[in-house]
Structures are given as C-alpha cells and as structure tokens.
Amino acid sequence: MQTKRKAMKTIGAAALLPVIAAGLGSGSAAARALKTVRLGDQTGSEIDYAAVWVAELNGYYQEEGIKIERKTYANGPSALLDINSLDAVMAAIVPFMQYVARGGDVRIVMSVTKGNAPIIGKKQYKSVKELDGKKVGTPGIGTIHDAILGYIQQSMGIKFQHVPAKISDVAIMIQKGEVEAFIGWEPASAAAVAQAPDLLHYIQRMPPIPSSESLQLAFTPTYVKENPETVQRFVRATLRGINWIKANGKQKTAEMVSKKMNDPKSLPVNLDALESVDLTQPRLDMPSTRLWLTTIAKQGRIPEDLVKDVDGWIGKYLDYSFLDTAEASLKT
C-alpha cells in the first residue's frame, strides 16, 4: 500500500510539470504586482548584457512580474563590494570567484557573455606581441580583463605595464600617451575607437581562448532562498532574451541596445561592438574558466589550493536548476 502511495505521488508530480511550466509564462504574471529586482552592472556594458536589455525592452521581465532597478558600477569588483545593496549582479567569473575566495557567497545561475575582452590601441600596433614592455590600461585589478592580460603575458612570454583606469577615459588616455592600448568591454571599447578613428583600432577582438567565459548573472543566496520563484522567472526572461538574439541577429540586436541607451547615433558603434562578444551560450565554458582562475592563482589573487579542483570549487556556487527549468518550460 505504501509503495502504491509513493507511485501515485510520482505520477501526480509528473502531471504537474506542464502546469508549473505554464505558470512561468506571461498569463499568470499579469495578475501580480511587479516585483523589483535590484540589478548591478558596469558602465558602458550595454552590449555585454544585451540579453537582459533585449528581454527588458521586449517586455519579458514585465510578463514574468518583474521590474529591474538598474545600478551601475565602474567594474565587477566594485559592484560586488556593494552586493548588500543588490539582489543580483552581472559580472565576470574572475571577480565573482575572487569574491567567494575572500569569504563571500553568491549563486551563479547562468552565463550571459563569452569573449568580451577586446584590446584597442594605437594603429601602429598590429598585434598584442608588439605591446611587449608597453603600458596597457585595464579596468582594474580583480577584473577578468586584467587576468586575460596576465594570461597573454604568461603564454606569450611578454610583459605589459598594467595601468588601472576608468573605461570611460580610454580614448583620452591613449591620445595623451598615458597608455598605448587598453583591454576592456563593449560597447565602451567600440565607442573609444569611434571617438578617435584616426588614432585607434582593434588590435585584438577576442581573447586567445575559444568560447572564452566572461560574464554571468548571479543572485545573493538570501534572495534565492527567499524568492526562488522570482529568480526562476528572471532566468526564464533572460533566456528568452538570448533566444531572441539568436533568432534576430546582430543588426536588430544593435538597434535594441541603441534603444536601451536612448541614443540612436550609437547604432554603428553597437553593431561594431557585437563582433567582440558571443551572447548565445547560457552555460559556463569550463575550459576557459579553469584557465582564467588558474591564471589569477598564479598571480597571487587567490590561494592556489582553490584551483586544484576548479569544477568542484565553482560547483559550490553554481546553480543550473533555474536554467534547466527555464529551458524545459520554453520547449513546451
């Protein structure tokens, strides 16, 4: 009899799956008041997080009962310093894992960007190897960009002078000769090239690793515990944004980002910037993730013991359950 009851419970749970999937859709959300999610991102990063802004402009978050309250920071590490004022953060794998190495805690729920580390600089430089011994600007120590620059040094046997700087100051700094090049994100990098087209160009578009992991969406553990349904709906809306980008291509995506920026003139810049990113893979690329975290361990940014088992370490802070459910619900 007990076995029969267990079987009936299993059948009942299976029967409820379509109902749960339907409940994640727009119909049930319309009847609820919008729930605000305080979301941190970085200055000049609209292309990097295009999936989120596309989803917002298409009304996907609103359909899921969510309103985004955007808070913008100079870089990922600075956003994580203010995480107590946020519900969710979009940042790179390097600052996230440095944060947890110092005792912090997050729940990474999906990846939103690959690539995203273009190197721009004076037109006289045709390759990164020609920057050996030169001053190269970075968005700051603790960023994935500084880590990628470190990996390039280690792998190519060259050395740069790392100069921390605001990404918004890139063009002026290079014009003044304070740095020869800069590694940053998009569309800030494309905007700098457009600001000084006679002087600047892309020295390198993508990191030297295929499908290089860059940015993720993470929630605070407290928020996940207290608001699992909202997290689920947020991930679903974001995944819909990724699917929209896949279906509509770069031109329409650039147009949407320009609309988000409220700057129609930014369209050529945003279209150019899309060549430096991959916005279509919602799961972490583990080969490059292992590489970046091993690199910062060699740099002394985190204890080397932590990278003996990168997958196991990250696994403590990575939760794909929301993404799994979102993917399943969108297939129904």
C-alpha positions as CSV (number, residue, x, y, z in Angstrom):
1,M,0.0,0.0,0.0
2,Q,2.9,2.3,0.9
3,T,4.6,1.6,-2.4
4,K,1.3,2.3,-4.2
5,R,1.0,5.7,-2.5
6,K,4.6,6.6,-3.5
7,A,3.9,5.7,-7.1
8,M,0.7,7.8,-7.1
9,K,2.8,10.8,-5.7
10,T,5.3,10.3,-8.5
11,I,2.6,10.2,-11.1
12,G,1.0,13.3,-9.6
13,A,4.2,15.3,-9.6
14,A,4.8,14.4,-13.3
15,A,1.3,15.5,-14.1
16,L,2.0,18.9,-12.5
17,L,5.1,19.7,-14.6
18,P,3.1,21.2,-17.5
19,V,1.2,23.3,-15.0
20,I,4.4,24.6,-13.5
21,A,5.8,25.4,-16.9
22,A,2.6,27.2,-17.8
23,G,2.7,29.1,-14.5
24,L,6.1,30.5,-15.6
25,G,4.5,32.2,-18.6
26,S,3.1,35.6,-19.0
27,G,-0.5,34.9,-18.2
28,S,-0.1,34.1,-14.5
29,A,2.4,37.0,-14.0
30,A,0.0,39.6,-15.4
31,A,-2.3,39.3,-12.4
32,R,0.6,40.1,-9.9
33,A,2.2,43.4,-9.0
34,L,5.6,43.8,-10.5
35,K,8.4,42.7,-8.1
36,T,11.6,44.9,-8.3
37,V,14.9,43.2,-8.7
38,R,17.9,45.4,-7.9
39,L,20.5,44.5,-10.5
40,G,24.1,45.6,-10.7
41,D,26.1,46.1,-14.0
42,Q,29.0,48.1,-15.2
43,T,29.5,51.4,-17.0
44,G,29.4,51.1,-20.8
45,S,28.4,47.5,-20.8
46,E,25.1,47.5,-22.7
47,I,26.3,45.2,-25.4
48,D,27.8,42.7,-22.9
49,Y,24.5,42.3,-21.2
50,A,22.4,42.7,-24.3
51,A,20.3,39.6,-23.5
52,V,19.0,41.4,-20.4
53,W,18.2,44.7,-22.1
54,V,16.6,42.9,-25.1
55,A,14.5,41.0,-22.7
56,E,13.5,44.1,-20.8
57,L,12.6,46.1,-23.9
58,N,10.6,43.2,-25.3
59,G,8.6,43.1,-22.0
60,Y,9.8,39.7,-21.0
61,Y,10.5,40.7,-17.4
62,Q,7.2,42.5,-17.1
63,E,5.4,39.4,-18.4
64,E,7.1,37.5,-15.6
65,G,6.1,40.0,-13.0
66,I,9.5,41.7,-12.7
67,K,10.8,45.2,-12.8
68,I,14.5,45.9,-13.0
69,E,16.1,48.6,-10.9
70,R,19.5,49.1,-12.5
71,K,22.5,50.1,-10.5
72,T,25.7,50.7,-12.5
73,Y,29.3,50.4,-11.2
74,A,32.8,51.1,-12.5
75,N,33.7,47.4,-12.8
76,G,32.7,44.0,-11.5
77,P,34.7,44.1,-8.2
78,S,33.1,47.4,-7.3
79,A,29.6,46.0,-7.9
80,L,30.4,43.1,-5.6
81,L,31.6,45.5,-2.9
82,D,28.1,46.8,-2.8
83,I,26.3,43.5,-3.1
84,N,24.4,44.0,0.2
85,S,22.5,46.8,-1.7
86,L,21.7,44.5,-4.6
87,D,19.6,41.4,-5.3
88,A,21.6,40.3,-8.3
89,V,24.8,41.2,-10.1
90,M,26.1,40.8,-13.6
91,A,29.9,40.5,-13.5
92,A,32.7,38.3,-14.7
93,I,33.8,34.9,-13.4
94,V,37.1,36.3,-12.1
95,P,35.7,38.9,-9.7
96,F,32.9,36.5,-8.7
97,M,35.4,33.8,-7.6
98,Q,37.8,36.3,-6.0
99,Y,34.8,37.5,-4.0
100,V,34.0,34.0,-2.8
101,A,37.7,33.3,-2.1
102,R,37.6,36.1,0.4
103,G,34.6,34.6,2.2
104,G,31.7,35.9,0.1
105,D,28.8,33.9,-1.2
106,V,26.7,34.1,-4.5
107,R,24.6,31.8,-6.6
108,I,25.6,32.0,-10.3
109,V,22.6,31.0,-12.3
110,M,23.7,31.4,-15.9
111,S,26.3,32.8,-18.3
112,V,25.4,35.8,-20.4
113,T,28.6,36.6,-22.4
114,K,31.6,35.0,-23.9
115,G,34.6,36.8,-25.4
116,N,34.2,40.4,-24.2
117,A,37.9,41.4,-23.8
118,P,38.9,43.4,-26.9
119,I,42.2,45.1,-26.9
120,I,42.2,48.5,-28.6
121,G,45.2,50.8,-29.2
122,K,47.2,52.9,-31.5
123,K,47.1,51.9,-35.1
124,Q,50.9,51.4,-35.1
125,Y,50.4,48.2,-33.2
126,K,49.2,45.3,-35.3
127,S,49.4,42.5,-32.7
128,V,49.5,42.2,-28.9
129,K,53.1,40.9,-29.1
130,E,54.1,44.4,-30.3
131,L,52.8,45.7,-27.0
132,D,55.6,43.9,-25.1
133,G,57.0,46.3,-22.5
134,K,54.3,48.9,-23.1
135,K,51.7,50.5,-20.8
136,V,48.4,48.8,-21.3
137,G,45.3,50.0,-19.5
138,T,42.9,47.6,-17.7
139,P,39.6,48.2,-15.9
140,G,41.4,47.4,-12.7
141,I,43.0,44.6,-10.6
142,G,40.5,41.9,-9.9
143,T,38.7,42.1,-13.3
144,I,38.7,39.3,-15.8
145,H,40.3,41.7,-18.3
146,D,43.4,42.1,-16.1
147,A,43.5,38.3,-15.7
148,I,43.3,37.8,-19.5
149,L,46.2,40.3,-19.9
150,G,48.1,38.3,-17.4
151,Y,47.4,35.0,-19.3
152,I,48.6,36.6,-22.6
153,Q,51.9,37.6,-20.8
154,Q,52.3,34.1,-19.4
155,S,51.5,32.2,-22.6
156,M,53.5,34.5,-25.0
157,G,56.5,35.2,-22.7
158,I,56.0,39.0,-22.9
159,K,55.3,41.6,-20.3
160,F,52.9,44.6,-20.1
161,Q,52.8,47.5,-17.7
162,H,49.3,47.2,-16.3
163,V,47.7,50.6,-15.8
164,P,44.3,50.6,-13.9
165,A,41.9,53.1,-15.5
166,K,38.3,54.0,-16.0
167,I,37.0,52.5,-19.2
168,S,35.3,55.8,-20.0
169,D,38.7,57.5,-20.1
170,V,40.3,55.1,-22.6
171,A,40.4,57.3,-25.7
172,I,41.8,60.3,-23.9
173,M,44.4,58.3,-22.1
174,I,45.7,56.8,-25.3
175,Q,45.6,60.2,-27.0
176,K,47.7,61.7,-24.2
177,G,50.2,58.8,-24.3
178,E,49.4,57.6,-20.8
179,V,48.8,54.1,-22.2
180,E,49.4,52.6,-25.6
181,A,46.4,50.3,-25.5
182,F,43.5,49.2,-23.3
183,I,41.7,45.9,-22.7
184,G,38.1,46.4,-21.9
185,W,34.4,45.5,-22.7
186,E,31.7,46.5,-25.1
187,P,30.3,48.9,-26.3
188,A,32.8,51.1,-24.4
189,S,35.7,49.8,-26.5
190,A,33.9,50.4,-29.8
191,A,32.9,53.9,-28.6
192,A,36.5,54.7,-27.8
193,V,37.6,53.7,-31.4
194,A,34.7,55.7,-32.8
195,Q,35.9,58.7,-30.7
196,A,39.4,58.7,-32.3
197,P,39.2,56.7,-35.5
198,D,42.4,58.2,-37.0
199,L,44.4,57.1,-33.9
200,L,42.7,53.9,-32.6
201,H,41.7,50.4,-33.8
202,Y,41.1,46.9,-32.6
203,I,44.5,45.2,-32.0
204,Q,42.7,42.0,-30.9
205,R,38.9,41.3,-30.9
206,M,38.6,38.1,-28.9
207,P,40.6,36.5,-26.1
208,P,43.1,33.9,-27.3
209,I,40.9,31.1,-26.0
210,P,37.8,29.8,-28.0
211,S,34.4,30.5,-26.3
212,S,36.2,32.4,-23.6
213,E,34.0,32.6,-20.5
214,S,33.3,36.2,-19.4
215,L,30.1,37.3,-17.7
216,Q,27.5,35.7,-15.6
217,L,24.2,36.5,-13.8
218,A,24.3,35.8,-10.0
219,F,21.9,36.3,-7.2
220,T,22.6,36.6,-3.5
221,P,22.0,33.4,-1.6
222,T,19.5,35.1,0.7
223,Y,17.5,36.4,-2.3
224,V,17.4,32.9,-3.9
225,K,16.3,31.3,-0.6
226,E,13.5,33.9,0.0
227,N,12.4,34.4,-3.6
228,P,13.1,31.3,-5.7
229,E,10.1,31.9,-7.9
230,T,11.3,35.4,-8.9
231,V,14.8,34.0,-9.6
232,Q,13.2,31.4,-11.8
233,R,11.2,34.0,-13.7
234,F,14.2,36.3,-14.1
235,V,16.3,33.5,-15.6
236,R,13.4,32.5,-17.9
237,A,13.1,36.1,-19.2
238,T,16.8,36.4,-19.7
239,L,16.9,33.1,-21.6
240,R,14.1,34.4,-23.8
241,G,16.4,37.4,-24.5
242,I,19.2,35.1,-25.5
243,N,16.8,33.2,-27.8
244,W,15.6,36.5,-29.4
245,I,19.2,37.4,-30.2
246,K,19.8,34.0,-31.8
247,A,16.7,34.4,-33.9
248,N,17.1,38.1,-34.9
249,G,20.9,38.6,-35.4
250,K,23.3,41.4,-34.9
251,Q,21.6,44.3,-36.7
252,K,18.4,44.1,-34.8
253,T,20.2,43.4,-31.5
254,A,22.3,46.6,-32.1
255,E,19.1,48.5,-32.7
256,M,17.6,47.2,-29.5
257,V,20.7,48.2,-27.5
258,S,20.7,51.7,-29.0
259,K,17.1,52.0,-27.9
260,K,18.1,50.9,-24.4
261,M,20.8,53.6,-24.4
262,N,18.4,56.1,-25.7
263,D,20.9,57.0,-28.3
264,P,20.1,56.3,-32.0
265,K,23.5,57.5,-33.1
266,S,25.1,54.6,-31.1
267,L,23.9,52.1,-33.7
268,P,27.1,51.8,-35.7
269,V,29.2,51.6,-32.5
270,N,26.9,48.9,-31.1
271,L,27.0,46.9,-34.3
272,D,30.8,47.0,-34.3
273,A,30.9,46.0,-30.6
274,L,28.8,42.9,-31.3
275,E,31.8,41.5,-33.2
276,S,33.7,41.2,-29.8
277,V,31.1,39.1,-27.9
278,D,29.1,35.9,-28.0
279,L,25.7,36.3,-26.3
280,T,24.2,33.0,-27.2
281,Q,25.6,30.4,-24.7
282,P,23.9,30.4,-21.3
283,R,26.2,27.9,-19.6
284,L,29.7,28.5,-18.5
285,D,32.6,27.4,-20.7
286,M,34.6,25.4,-18.3
287,P,37.9,25.0,-20.2
288,S,38.4,28.8,-20.3
289,T,37.0,29.2,-16.8
290,R,39.7,26.8,-15.5
291,L,42.3,28.8,-17.3
292,W,41.3,32.2,-16.0
293,L,41.1,31.0,-12.4
294,T,44.4,29.2,-12.6
295,T,45.9,32.4,-14.0
296,I,44.8,34.6,-11.1
297,A,46.0,31.9,-8.7
298,K,49.5,32.2,-10.3
299,Q,49.2,36.0,-10.0
300,G,48.5,35.6,-6.2
301,R,45.0,36.9,-6.4
302,I,43.5,33.7,-4.9
303,P,45.1,30.8,-3.0
304,E,46.4,28.1,-5.3
305,D,44.7,25.4,-3.3
306,L,41.3,26.6,-4.6
307,V,42.2,25.8,-8.2
308,K,43.3,22.2,-7.7
309,D,39.7,21.3,-8.4
310,V,38.2,24.3,-10.2
311,D,35.0,22.4,-11.2
312,G,34.3,21.3,-7.6
313,W,35.0,24.8,-6.3
314,I,32.8,26.6,-8.7
315,G,30.1,23.9,-8.3
316,K,29.5,25.2,-4.7
317,Y,28.3,28.5,-6.1
318,L,26.8,27.4,-9.5
319,D,23.1,26.6,-9.6
320,Y,21.8,25.5,-13.0
321,S,18.4,24.3,-11.6
322,F,16.7,27.6,-12.6
323,L,18.2,27.5,-16.1
324,D,17.2,23.8,-16.5
325,T,13.6,24.6,-15.6
326,A,13.6,27.7,-17.9
327,E,14.9,25.7,-20.8
328,A,12.3,22.9,-20.3
329,S,9.4,25.4,-19.9
330,L,10.4,27.2,-23.2
331,K,10.3,23.9,-25.1
332,T,6.8,23.1,-24.1
